[in-house]
Amino acid sequence: MDIEKNCCTSCGCNHETEKEQASANSCGCGCGCGHDHATDHDHDHNKRTIIRMAIAIALFVIITVLVKLGYADTLGLQLGVNSIAVEFVLYLIPYLLAGYDVILGAFRNIGRGQVFGEDFLMTVATFGAFALVFFPESDPHMAEGAAVMLFFQVGELLQSYAVGKSRKSIREMMDIAPEYANVMRNGVLEQVDPRTVRIGDEFVVKPGERIPLDGVVVVGESQIDTAALTGESVPRIAEPGDETLSGCVNLTNALTIRASKPYESSTVSRILKLVEEATDKKTRTENFITRFARWYTPTVVAIALLLAIVPPLLLGQAWADWVQRGLVFLVVSCPCALVISVPLSFFCAIGGASRRGILIKGSNYLETLSHVNTVAFDKTGTLTTGSFTVANVEPANAYNGAKVLYVAAHAEGFSTHPIAGAIRNAYESDHGPLDLSRVENVKEAGGHGISAVIDGQPVLVGNARLMHASGIKLLERENDDTAAGALAHVAVDGEFIGRILVCDSAKPSAEKAISALREAGVTRTIMLTGDRTEAAEPIARQLGITQICANLLPQDKVAKIEELLAGQEKGKKLAFVGDGINDAPVLMRSDVGIAMGAIGSDAAIEAADIVLMDDSLSSVALAKRIARKTMRIVHQNIVFSLGVKFAVLALASLGFANLWLAILADVGVAVAAILNAMRTMRA
């Protein structure tokens, strides 16, 4: 491998070893410098093209003026040749200057077996325009032939500019990759590559700097701007013990942070990789456009050929007239408006959504989301705050509330479930820290509860199903499930001693978000929860949820999604919104899996199709609106592009369209479609 040949020099990188280049991954040349060489190359190429086109257009204008003033006739008399031949040679100069690369590209593609492309169509059309000089009864069309190539190239330049601007905007939106990390070495703060920082290393983030790696605050307290990840404008407070994520900006005070993940596994690295890979997953519409262009172009070439030769051969019509109609047909037939604008619409939409903290893994998911009419939600942490509190402790028989809370809190001492946390907090607020040395043989049954041995006695804490399965009889009043909350039943040594009522509350923005979803075209909203129906109903009524599926174990949720999918209308899709950690199987099984509040969660980013980096339900409705707007613009471009082209093709076949109108139908339509596609960037 020749390193110098395989890496451009614009970044100023010093690649000493082949291994360094092979291991680097942030630069198109493989040098790992983070410099965008592809963009530099495109910029230089466009700059050269602009200069070349400016010269060609200037020559074209000068030659046209000279021809109109009769200088071609004068020069022809001096040289002893026909003035048409002089015009032919003169117009050939700006034509070749502007289009030599198009002509070479057409012949190269023919050699590769890729005949029917835009370069081929333009080359044949312009060659034909110049070839009309050999038909004496025809007016000269060299000027139009040169103009076709000039305006085609101008159109290509405008398209390149539009695509480049879109990509630049998306890069700016996602420009969250840190350039360095401040690490203390030998008493001096040095700037090092974030990739060299290891887990456990400490680094300093000064005010105004971007956090380079995920970690935990060790020293300092500051405000953190998370807008680049979540789209949330309100800063968050970070203090010792708090987790911080790469890509966020430190605002006020210096922080010392201990790295918890290597750079490759950090939040910013995963997000950038996700956005980069999003364009690899194509929609049905994009695949249709590709297949359409594959058949469309050779078909119109065949029609143009028949149009040029059949009437003169069979009907005795003038060759020049019908050849010109065939040439117009070729110019108009270029499918560039569709081939560029449709993928660009999805690309810009993904970038616009990313700026709002909505990460869409591929344009295919964006298209599917536009057809979603049913949204199923996990309840806890998605529709509700997930901040449980103990509302009541109800002892049974001769036991007291303190005993019930003591047993439940110690049994739940090792659990990560939100209800367990609420019970522990309630106990510790009155009685101090738990003494977990009293707890042995803890076993957790997912969706049921916990068994343990506390102070030598077997203990059960969980729902009624756990108690019934263990043969523990609940008192009649404990079977009264009218309480609007989760019930944790407690038993010691096979005897029921009481229950604890734990309540959750709906998120403040949830009701408005559900209403916004209905406005965005969602006709059915469903709550999936492991809670009792009586506990879920008040939340559902408050939010306007249309259906409740309660008492579901984790495995039951997948079965319920399967059931809901089977009952969907043809062409309609179902989305599931969950926290992305406990609901990974359901996220993967639904038509569109949406992980909410997934910032920093590996499970969420892996399982979901769309990742909402904050926990705002309003982002679900926003994602739906973006999807509908994108598909609306895509359909507009398809109808507009094909409509104009077919209209001009019909006019060309009847002899009412010339090459100037053909240029407008091709270049003008392409530019309009691209500008329309760029509207999807505004989320």
C-alpha positions in Angstrom: 0.0 0.0 0.0 1.4 3.4 -1.0 0.3 5.6 1.8 1.2 8.9 0.1 -0.9 8.0 -3.0 -3.8 6.8 -0.9 -4.1 9.9 1.2 -4.5 13.5 0.1 -2.2 16.1 1.5 -4.8 18.8 2.3 -5.1 17.7 5.9 -1.4 18.0 6.6 -1.4 14.5 8.3 1.9 12.8 9.0 1.2 9.1 8.3 4.3 7.3 9.5 3.0 3.7 9.3 0.7 1.7 7.3 -0.9 0.4 10.5 -1.9 4.0 11.5 -3.7 4.5 8.3 -5.5 1.1 8.4 -6.7 1.7 12.0 -8.0 5.2 11.3 -11.6 5.6 10.4 -12.7 9.3 10.4 -11.4 10.4 7.0 -12.2 9.3 3.6 -8.6 8.6 2.8 -8.2 6.5 5.9 -5.8 8.8 7.7 -8.0 9.3 10.7 -7.5 13.1 10.8 -11.1 13.9 10.9 -10.7 16.2 7.9 -13.5 15.9 5.3 -11.4 15.3 2.2 -14.4 14.4 0.1 -15.9 17.8 0.7 -12.7 19.5 -0.2 -12.4 17.5 -3.4 -16.0 18.4 -4.3 -15.4 22.0 -3.6 -12.3 22.1 -5.7 -14.0 20.3 -8.5 -17.0 22.7 -8.5 -14.6 25.6 -8.4 -12.8 24.4 -11.5 -16.1 23.6 -13.2 -17.5 27.1 -12.5 -14.4 28.7 -14.1 -14.6 26.4 -17.1 -18.4 27.1 -17.5 -17.9 30.9 -17.2 -15.3 30.8 -20.0 -17.5 28.6 -22.2 -20.6 30.8 -21.6 -18.6 33.9 -22.4 -17.3 32.4 -25.6 -20.8 31.2 -26.5 -22.2 34.8 -26.1 -19.4 36.4 -28.1 -19.8 33.9 -30.9 -23.5 34.3 -31.0 -23.1 38.1 -31.2 -20.5 37.8 -34.0 -22.8 35.4 -36.0 -25.7 37.8 -35.6 -23.6 40.7 -36.8 -22.6 38.7 -39.9 -18.9 38.2 -39.1 -19.3 34.4 -39.8 -20.3 35.2 -43.4 -17.3 37.6 -43.7 -14.9 35.1 -42.3 -16.3 32.4 -44.6 -15.7 34.5 -47.7 -12.1 35.2 -46.6 -11.5 31.5 -46.0 -13.4 30.4 -49.1 -15.8 28.2 -47.1 -19.5 28.2 -46.3 -20.5 30.4 -43.4 -22.3 27.4 -41.9 -19.0 25.6 -41.6 -17.6 28.6 -39.8 -20.4 28.6 -37.3 -20.0 24.9 -36.9 -16.3 25.3 -35.9 -16.9 28.4 -33.7 -19.7 26.8 -31.7 -17.7 23.6 -31.4 -15.2 25.5 -29.2 -17.6 26.4 -26.2 -19.4 23.0 -26.7 -16.2 21.0 -26.2 -15.0 23.2 -23.4 -18.2 22.8 -21.5 -19.0 19.2 -22.3 -15.8 17.2 -22.9 -16.2 15.4 -19.6 -19.8 14.5 -20.4 -18.7 13.1 -23.8 -15.8 11.1 -22.2 -18.1 9.9 -19.5 -20.7 8.6 -22.0 -18.0 6.6 -23.9 -16.5 5.2 -20.7 -20.0 4.1 -19.5 -20.6 2.4 -22.9 -17.3 0.5 -22.4 -18.6 -0.6 -18.9 -21.9 -1.8 -20.4 -23.8 1.2 -18.7 -25.2 2.7 -21.9 -28.4 4.6 -21.0 -27.3 7.3 -18.6 -27.6 11.1 -18.6 -24.2 11.6 -20.2 -25.2 9.3 -23.1 -28.5 11.1 -23.6 -26.8 14.5 -23.7 -24.0 13.3 -26.0 -26.4 11.8 -28.5 -28.7 14.8 -28.4 -26.0 17.4 -28.9 -24.1 15.3 -31.5 -27.4 15.1 -33.4 -27.9 18.9 -33.1 -24.6 19.5 -34.7 -25.2 16.8 -37.3 -28.3 18.6 -38.6 -25.8 20.7 -40.5 -25.6 17.9 -43.0 -29.3 18.4 -43.9 -29.3 21.4 -46.3 -33.1 21.9 -45.9 -32.7 22.3 -42.1 -31.8 25.5 -40.3 -28.5 25.3 -38.5 -28.8 24.1 -34.9 -25.1 24.3 -33.7 -26.0 27.1 -31.3 -28.8 25.0 -29.8 -26.5 22.0 -29.5 -23.9 24.0 -27.7 -26.6 25.6 -25.5 -28.0 22.2 -24.5 -24.6 21.1 -23.3 -24.0 24.5 -21.5 -27.3 24.5 -19.7 -27.0 20.8 -18.9 -23.7 21.5 -17.2 -25.1 24.5 -15.4 -27.9 22.4 -14.2 -25.5 19.7 -13.0 -23.5 22.4 -11.2 -26.6 23.7 -9.4 -27.6 20.2 -8.5 -24.1 19.5 -7.1 -24.4 22.8 -5.1 -27.8 21.9 -3.7 -26.7 18.4 -2.7 -23.5 19.8 -1.2 -25.4 22.4 0.8 -27.7 19.7 2.2 -24.8 17.6 3.2 -23.0 20.5 4.8 -26.1 21.5 6.7 -26.5 18.0 8.0 -22.8 17.9 9.0 -23.2 21.2 10.8 -26.3 19.9 12.7 -24.4 16.8 13.7 -21.0 18.5 14.3 -20.7 17.1 17.7 -17.6 15.1 17.3 -15.0 16.3 19.9 -11.6 17.2 18.5 -9.6 16.7 21.7 -9.6 15.8 25.4 -7.7 17.7 28.1 -5.7 15.2 30.1 -3.4 16.0 33.0 0.1 14.6 32.3 3.2 15.5 34.4 1.3 18.3 36.0 0.5 19.9 32.6 -3.0 19.9 30.9 -2.4 18.4 27.4 -4.8 18.2 24.5 -4.9 14.6 23.2 -6.9 12.6 20.7 -10.1 11.3 22.5 -9.4 7.9 21.0 -6.3 7.6 23.2 -8.3 8.1 26.4 -9.0 4.8 28.2 -11.8 3.8 30.7 -11.0 5.2 34.1 -8.8 8.0 32.8 -9.8 11.5 34.0 -10.0 14.5 31.7 -10.9 18.2 32.2 -13.7 20.0 30.2 -13.4 23.8 30.3 -16.3 26.1 30.0 -17.4 26.3 26.3 -15.8 23.0 25.4 -17.5 19.9 24.1 -17.4 16.8 26.3 -15.2 14.3 24.4 -16.3 11.0 26.0 -19.0 9.5 28.2 -18.1 9.6 31.8 -19.0 10.5 35.4 -18.3 13.9 37.0 -15.6 13.7 39.6 -14.9 17.3 40.5 -17.0 20.5 39.7 -20.5 21.6 39.1 -21.7 23.1 35.9 -24.5 23.6 33.4 -24.5 21.2 30.4 -26.0 22.1 27.0 -27.5 18.8 25.6 -29.2 20.4 22.6 -26.9 18.7 20.1 -28.1 15.3 21.3 -31.6 15.9 22.6 -32.7 19.1 20.9 -33.6 20.4 24.4 -32.7 24.1 24.8 -32.8 24.1 28.6 -29.3 23.3 30.1 -28.9 20.5 32.7 -27.0 20.7 35.9 -24.0 18.3 36.3 -22.4 17.7 39.6 -20.2 15.0 41.2 -21.6 11.5 40.6 -23.7 12.6 37.6 -23.2 10.9 34.2 -22.2 13.1 31.3 -22.4 12.3 27.6 -20.0 13.0 24.8 -21.2 15.7 22.4 -22.7 17.9 25.1 -21.2 21.3 25.8 -20.0 22.5 29.2 -21.3 26.0 29.8 -20.3 27.5 33.1 -17.5 25.9 35.2 -14.7 23.5 34.6 -15.4 19.8 35.2 -13.2 16.8 35.9 -14.7 13.7 34.4 -13.8 10.0 34.6 -14.2 8.2 31.3 -16.7 5.3 31.5 -16.5 4.2 27.9 -13.9 4.3 25.1 -14.4 6.8 22.3 -15.6 4.1 19.9 -18.5 3.2 22.3 -19.4 6.7 23.3 -22.7 8.3 22.7 -21.4 10.8 20.1 -19.6 8.0 18.1 -22.7 5.8 18.0 -24.9 8.7 17.0 -22.6 9.8 14.1 -22.4 6.2 12.9 -26.1 5.8 13.1 -26.7 9.0 11.0 -24.0 7.9 8.5 -25.6 4.5 8.0 -29.1 5.9 7.7 -28.8 6.5 4.0 -28.0 2.9 3.3 -31.5 1.7 4.0 -33.6 2.6 1.0 -37.4 3.1 0.9 -39.7 1.4 -1.5 -40.1 4.7 -3.3 -36.4 5.1 -3.8 -36.1 1.5 -5.1 -39.0 2.1 -7.4 -37.3 5.3 -8.8 -34.1 3.3 -9.4 -36.0 0.5 -11.2 -38.1 3.1 -13.1 -35.0 4.9 -14.4 -33.5 1.6 -15.5 -36.4 0.9 -17.8 -37.6 4.4 -18.5 -34.3 5.7 -20.1 -33.8 3.0 -22.8 -37.6 3.1 -23.6 -37.5 6.9 -24.4 -34.2 6.4 -26.4 -36.0 3.8 -28.5 -39.0 6.1 -28.9 -36.7 9.0 -29.9 -35.0 6.7 -32.5 -38.4 5.6 -33.9 -39.6 9.2 -33.9 -36.5 10.3 -35.9 -36.5 7.6 -38.6 -40.0 6.1 -39.0 -41.9 9.1 -40.4 -39.2 10.0 -43.0 -38.8 6.4 -44.1 -42.5 5.4 -44.2 -44.3 8.7 -44.8 -41.7 10.6 -46.7 -41.4 13.4 -44.1 -38.5 15.7 -43.9 -35.5 14.1 -42.1 -34.3 17.3 -40.5 -37.7 18.0 -38.9 -38.1 14.6 -37.4 -34.5 14.2 -36.3 -34.9 17.4 -34.4 -38.0 16.1 -32.7 -36.1 13.0 -31.7 -33.3 15.1 -30.2 -35.8 17.1 -28.2 -37.3 13.8 -27.0 -33.8 12.7 -25.8 -33.0 15.9 -23.9 -36.4 15.9 -22.1 -36.1 12.3 -21.2 -33.3 12.7 -18.7 -34.6 11.4 -15.3 -32.2 13.4 -13.1 -35.0 15.4 -11.4 -36.3 12.1 -9.9 -33.1 10.3 -9.4 -31.6 13.1 -7.4 -34.6 14.8 -5.6 -36.2 11.6 -4.1 -33.2 10.4 -2.2 -32.3 14.0 -1.3 -35.7 14.4 0.3 -35.1 11.5 2.7 -31.5 12.6 3.3 -32.5 16.1 4.3 -35.4 14.9 6.4 -33.1 12.6 8.4 -30.7 15.5 9.0 -33.5 17.8 10.0 -34.9 15.3 12.5 -31.4 14.7 13.9 -31.2 18.4 14.8 -34.3 17.9 17.0 -32.9 14.8 18.8 -34.8 12.3 16.6 -32.4 9.7 15.1 -33.9 7.8 12.2 -31.9 4.7 11.2 -33.0 4.7 7.6 -35.2 6.3 5.1 -37.3 3.1 4.9 -38.4 3.7 8.5 -39.3 7.2 7.7 -41.6 6.0 4.9 -43.1 3.3 7.1 -43.7 5.9 9.9 -45.7 8.0 7.4 -48.2 5.1 7.1 -48.6 4.5 10.9 -52.1 4.8 12.1 -51.7 2.9 15.4 -49.3 3.7 18.1 -48.8 1.4 21.1 -47.1 2.8 24.2 -45.3 1.2 27.2 -46.8 2.8 30.3 -44.2 3.2 32.9 -41.5 5.8 32.0 -43.1 6.4 28.6 -46.6 7.8 29.3 -45.8 8.3 33.0 -42.9 9.9 34.8 -41.7 6.6 36.2 -41.1 8.3 39.5 -43.0 6.0 41.8 -43.9 7.0 45.4 -45.5 4.9 48.2 -49.0 6.2 48.6 -50.2 3.8 51.4 -49.1 0.9 53.5 -51.9 -1.5 54.5 -51.0 -4.1 57.1 -53.0 -7.2 57.7 -53.9 -9.1 60.9 -51.8 -8.1 63.8 -48.9 -6.7 61.8 -48.1 -3.0 61.6 -47.1 -0.8 58.6 -43.5 -0.4 59.7 -43.0 -4.2 59.6 -44.6 -4.5 56.2 -42.4 -1.7 54.8 -39.3 -3.2 56.5 -39.8 -6.6 54.9 -40.6 -5.2 51.4 -37.7 -2.7 51.4 -35.1 -5.3 52.3 -36.5 -7.8 49.9 -36.3 -5.2 47.1 -32.8 -4.1 48.2 -31.1 -5.5 45.2 -33.8 -4.8 42.5 -33.5 -2.1 39.9 -37.3 -1.9 39.2 -38.8 1.6 39.8 -41.4 0.2 42.2 -38.6 -1.4 44.3 -36.8 2.0 44.4 -39.9 3.7 45.6 -40.3 1.2 48.4 -36.7 1.5 49.5 -36.9 5.3 49.4 -40.0 5.3 51.6 -38.3 3.1 54.2 -35.0 4.9 54.2 -36.6 8.3 54.6 -38.0 7.3 58.0 -35.7 4.5 59.2 -32.3 5.2 57.6 -30.2 2.9 55.3 -31.1 -0.7 54.7 -29.1 -3.5 56.4 -28.7 -5.8 53.4 -26.6 -8.2 55.5 -29.9 -9.5 56.8 -31.0 -10.6 53.3 -30.1 -13.9 51.6 -31.1 -16.0 48.6 -32.7 -13.2 46.6 -34.5 -14.5 43.5 -36.4 -12.3 41.1 -39.3 -13.6 38.9 -39.8 -11.2 36.0 -43.3 -9.7 36.0 -44.2 -11.3 39.3 -42.0 -10.2 42.2 -39.1 -11.3 44.5 -38.5 -14.1 46.9 -35.8 -13.8 49.6 -34.8 -14.9 53.1 -34.7 -12.1 55.6 -33.7 -12.6 59.2 -33.9 -16.4 58.5 -37.5 -16.2 57.3 -38.7 -16.8 53.7 -40.3 -13.7 52.3 -42.3 -13.0 49.1 -43.0 -9.5 47.7 -44.9 -9.1 44.5 -48.3 -9.2 42.7 -51.3 -11.3 43.4 -50.2 -13.9 40.9 -47.0 -14.5 42.8 -49.0 -15.0 46.0 -51.5 -17.3 44.5 -48.8 -19.4 42.8 -47.2 -19.8 46.2 -50.5 -20.8 47.9 -50.7 -17.7 50.0 -54.3 -16.6 50.7 -55.0 -12.9 50.4 -57.6 -11.4 52.7 -60.8 -10.4 51.1 -60.1 -6.7 51.4 -56.7 -7.2 49.8 -58.4 -8.5 46.7 -60.2 -5.2 46.3 -58.3 -3.9 43.3 -59.9 -0.6 42.9 -56.8 1.3 44.0 -55.3 3.4 41.2 -51.7 2.2 41.5 -49.4 -0.8 41.7 -49.9 -3.2 44.6 -46.9 -4.9 46.1 -48.2 -7.8 48.3 -46.0 -8.9 51.2 -45.8 -12.4 52.8 -43.5 -13.8 55.5 -43.1 -17.5 56.2 -46.2 -18.3 54.1 -48.4 -15.8 55.8 -49.8 -12.6 54.1 -48.9 -9.6 56.2 -50.0 -6.6 54.1 -49.7 -4.7 50.9 -48.1 -1.4 49.7 -49.7 0.9 47.2 -47.3 2.6 44.8 -48.4 5.3 42.5 -47.1 6.9 39.3 -48.3 10.0 37.5 -48.7 10.9 33.8 -46.0 13.1 32.2 -47.2 16.8 32.1 -46.8 16.9 28.3 -48.3 13.5 27.6 -51.9 14.6 27.0 -50.9 17.3 24.5 -48.6 14.8 22.8 -51.3 12.2 22.3 -53.6 14.9 20.9 -50.8 16.0 18.5 -50.5 12.4 17.3 -54.2 12.3 16.5 -53.7 15.5 14.5 -50.8 13.9 12.7 -53.0 11.0 11.4 -52.9 8.4 14.2 -56.4 7.0 14.8 -55.7 4.5 17.5 -53.5 4.7 20.6 -52.9 1.7 22.9 -51.3 1.4 26.3 -49.4 -1.8 27.1 -48.7 -2.4 30.7 -48.0 -5.0 33.3 -50.2 -3.1 35.8 -53.7 -4.0 36.7 -56.5 -2.5 34.5 -57.8 -0.5 37.4 -54.4 1.1 37.9 -54.0 1.9 34.2 -57.5 3.2 33.4 -57.1 6.6 35.2 -53.9 7.4 33.3 -55.5 6.3 30.0 -58.6 8.4 30.5 -56.5 11.4 31.4 -54.4 11.1 28.3 -57.1 10.1 25.8 -55.7 6.6 25.2 -58.2 4.6 23.2 -57.3 1.1 24.3 -55.7 -0.6 27.4 -53.9 -3.9 27.4 -53.1 -4.6 31.1 -51.6 -7.4 33.2 -49.0 -8.2 30.6 -45.8 -10.0 31.4 -42.7 -9.0 29.3 -43.3 -11.9 27.0 -47.0 -11.1 26.8 -46.2 -7.8 25.2 -44.7 -9.4 22.1 -47.7 -11.7 21.7 -50.0 -8.7 22.1 -48.1 -6.8 19.4 -48.3 -9.8 17.1 -52.1 -9.8 17.7 -52.4 -6.1 17.0 -50.3 -6.4 13.8 -52.5 -9.2 12.5 -55.6 -6.9 13.0 -54.1 -3.9 11.1 -55.7 -2.6 8.0 -53.9 -3.3 4.7 -51.3 -0.6 4.1 -51.4 0.7 7.6 -48.6 0.3 10.1 -48.1 0.0 13.9 -45.5 1.8 15.9 -44.4 0.9 19.4 -43.0 3.5 21.8 -41.0 2.3 24.8 -38.0 2.9 26.9 -35.8 0.8 24.7 -34.3 -1.3 27.5 -37.0 -3.6 28.9 -39.0 -3.4 25.7 -36.3 -4.3 23.2 -38.2 -7.4 21.8 -41.4 -5.4 21.3 -39.4 -2.5 19.6 -37.9 -5.0 17.2 -41.2 -6.8 16.4 -43.3 -3.7 15.6 -43.4 -2.1 12.2 -41.6 0.9 13.6 -39.9 0.7 17.0 -39.4 4.1 18.7 -37.2 4.3 21.8 -37.9 7.2 24.0 -35.4 8.8 26.4 -32.7 6.5 25.0 -29.8 8.9 25.5 -26.8 6.8 26.5 -28.7 3.5 26.2 -27.0 0.9 24.0 -30.1 -1.4 24.1 -32.3 1.4 22.8 -30.1 2.4 19.9 -29.7 -1.3 18.9 -33.3 -2.4 19.2 -35.2 0.7 17.9 -35.7 1.9 14.3 -36.2 5.5 15.6 -34.4 6.8 18.7 -35.7 9.8 20.6 -32.7 11.2 22.6 -34.9 12.9 25.2 -38.0 11.6 27.0 -40.5 14.0 25.5 -43.6 12.4 24.0 -44.0 15.4 21.7 -41.0 14.1 19.7 -43.2 11.1 18.6 -45.7 13.4 17.0 -42.9 15.5 15.5 -41.3 12.4 13.9 -44.7 11.4 12.5 -45.2 15.0 11.0 -41.7 14.9 9.5 -42.4 11.5 7.9 -45.7 12.7 6.4 -44.1 16.0 5.1 -41.3 14.1 3.5 -43.6 11.7 1.7 -45.8 14.6 0.6 -42.7 16.3 -0.9 -41.5 13.1 -2.5 -44.9 12.6 -4.2 -44.9 16.2 -5.3 -41.6 15.8 -7.0 -42.6 12.6 -8.7 -45.9 14.0 -10.1 -44.3 17.4 -11.0 -41.2 15.9 -12.7 -43.1 13.2 -14.7 -46.0 15.6 -15.5 -43.8 18.3 -17.1 -41.6 15.7 -18.9 -44.5 13.8 -20.4 -46.2 17.1 -21.5 -43.0 18.3 -23.2 -42.4 14.9 -24.7 -45.9 14.9 -26.2 -45.3 18.4 -27.6 -41.9 17.3 -29.0 -43.5 14.3 -30.8 -46.1 16.7 -32.4 -43.4 19.2 -33.4 -44.4 22.0 -31.0 -41.3 21.8 -28.8 -37.7 22.9 -29.6 -34.4 22.3 -27.9 -34.8 25.4 -25.7 -38.0 24.1 -24.2 -36.4 20.8 -23.7 -33.6 22.4 -21.7 -36.2 24.1 -19.5 -38.1 20.8 -19.0 -34.9 19.0 -17.9 -32.7 21.5 -16.0 -35.5 23.7 -14.8 -37.5 20.8 -13.4 -34.5 19.2 -11.8 -33.6 22.5 -9.9 -37.2 23.0 -8.8 -37.4 19.4 -7.5 -34.2 19.7 -5.6 -35.2 23.0 -4.0 -38.5 21.4 -3.0 -36.7 18.4 -1.6 -34.5 20.6 0.6 -37.6 21.8 2.4 -37.6 18.5 4.3 -34.5 19.7 6.2 -36.7 22.2 8.1 -38.1 19.9 10.8 
